[in-house]
Each structure stands twice: as C-alpha cells, then as structure tokens.
Amino acid sequence: MLAGELYQADDPELQADLVRAERRAETFNNSSVDDPARREILAELVGELGEDTWVRPPLRVDYGYRISLGPRTFVNCGAVMLDVAPIRVGADVQIGPNVQLLTPTHPIDPEQRRAKWEAAEPITIGDNVWLGGGVIVCPGVSIGENTVVGAGAVVTRDLPAGVVAVGNPARVVREL
C-alpha cells in the first residue's frame, strides 16, 4: 500500500488504523465549536496540521495520519479525504464544502476487484489553491499553486499553477 501497489484493505493492522481514525473523527465531528480541545483532537487525527489551519466538521478520513494540511488553510464542512496514499495540502488553501480528495483506486480487472484488491495514488494541492464546493479530486492528481477549481468540477488530471479549471472532467478555461 505504501509503495502504491495493490493491497487488501481487510488487513488487521489497516482495520485497526481505520477504527482509530473513525473514533478520532467522531470525537472531532461531535466537538463543540467553542471546545478548546477541538484543534488538539484534529491534530491527533491528521498527520500534519499547519498553524492557523481551520477545519469545519464533519470530516471523513480513511487513516488520517497520511493527511498534511498546510498553514492558514481552511477546510469547509463535509470534506472527505480518503488518505490511503498521502494527501498534501499546501499553505493558504481554501477548500469548499463537500470536497472529496480520493486517493484509492481499484483494478479494472473484475477478478482482482472481486478478490478485494485496491491501490492508491497520492494527491498534492499547491499553495493558495481554491477548490470550490463539491469538487472531486481523483487519485494521483496534483494541482499547481494559485489555481482555482470551480464548484462541482471533477479533477481527473494534473492542473498547472495559476489557472481556472471547471467541468467534468475539469479543464482549464483561463490563466490567471
């Protein structure tokens, strides 16, 4: 899994990690907005939490510890970050509501899928990116710094720095 190769998610060690993450996410998601421990709970859930980063619940993760959120980043409610592979979010990133960052993939071969094989590819979001509400970022995608992705876009391929991209699949419509 760590090498990006096929693995089986029902491995007991991975299942224990999933349960740990679900418990921490549940505690975070149920915490009060004025609970001074909320940030500490989030810091225990994710691998890296930048200074002045704010995440609004609910947040869904696979393992949590493979997520890196840069400083001054804002993640709105309803984010799904399936971190089978690393998810790296830069500094000053704005993530709209109901955004999905999805690293898991599944084999095209039906026999491998039936045998419960999976894989994952990392996602990298550059500094000062804005992902509009409902954006879906697919496995293996990198988004360059200062890029804006319009609401509802499905990002299936890398996006360069300094562009606006919209649609399904997301396509560059202008340079910034």
Stockholm file with secondary structure:
# STOCKHOLM 1.0

chainA/1-176         MLAGELYQADDPELQADLVRAERRAETFNNSSVDDPARREILAELVGELGEDTWVRPPLRVDYGYRISLGPRTFVNCGAVMLDVAPIRVGADVQIGPNVQLLTPTHPIDPEQRRAKWEAAEPITIGDNVWLGGGVIVCPGVSIGENTVVGAGAVVTRDLPAGVVAVGNPARVVREL
#=GR chainA/1-176 SS CTTSCCEETTCHHHHHHHHHHHHHHHHHHTSCTTCTTHHHHHHHHSSEECTTCEECSCEEESSSTTEEECTTCEECTTEEEECSSCEEECTTCEECTTCEEECEECCSSHHHHHTTEEEECCEEECTTCEECTTCEECTTCEECTTCEECTTCEECSCBCSSEEEETTTTEEEEEC
#=GC SS_cons         CTTSCCEETTCHHHHHHHHHHHHHHHHHHTSCTTCTTHHHHHHHHSSEECTTCEECSCEEESSSTTEEECTTCEECTTEEEECSSCEEECTTCEECTTCEEECEECCSSHHHHHTTEEEECCEEECTTCEECTTCEECTTCEECTTCEECTTCEECSCBCSSEEEETTTTEEEEEC
//
